[in-house]
Amino acid sequence: MAVEPVMTAEEWFEGMRDARPPTLDDVSILWDGRRLDSREAVMEWLAEIEAKRAEEAAVGIDGRA
């Protein structure tokens, strides 16, 4: 199944053209409630993602090591 974008980049840019600038509390919040509000928080999250990907690659597609 091919993934198709919901909108083009041009449509997204046009929709964001009149958006207000970010506020001081405008940060990404993860599903578990953690806030990515610093470089350290983002780097920790990226390390978790990398570890999870490495774990999944070691296990393989069929779920066996």
N, C-alpha and C positions, 0 to 999 in steps of 0.2 A: 504494500500500500504506500503510495507516494504521498509525501507531506506537501501540502500547498499552503502558501501564506494566506492569511485572512485578508490582508490588504497589502498594497505595494508600499515601498519605502516612501515614495512621493506622497501617497495618501496619508501616511503616518506623519510625515513632516508638515503637511498642510494642516492636519488636525492639531498639531502641537504649536503651530505658528503663534497663536494667541494665548498660549499657556503662560501662567504666571511663573516667575522664577521660584526655585526651591526655597523652602524656609529652613531655619537652623535645625529643626527637628525632622526634616525630610530624610529619612534613612530607610533602608531595606530592613524588613523584619521577617525572620525565618518562621517556618511552620511551628517550631517549638518555642517561639516567643523571643528568641535571641535577636538583639539588634546589631546590625552591621554598621556601627557608628564610628568605627575607627579602623585604621590600617591594620592594626593587630587583630581585630575581630574578623576582618575579611580574610587575612592570611591564615588564621586558624581554621576558618570555614573551608577555604580552598584546600588546606592540608587534609581535612576530613574527607572531602570529595575525592582527592587523589588517592587516599588510602582505600576508600570504598571501591573505586575503579580498579585499583590493583588487586584487591581481594576478589572482585568479580571476575577479572581476567584470569586469575590463578585457578579459580573454580571451574571456569569454562561455561559454555552455553548450556550444556546438559545438567549442570549443577553438581558434577562430580569432580574431585581434584585429580 
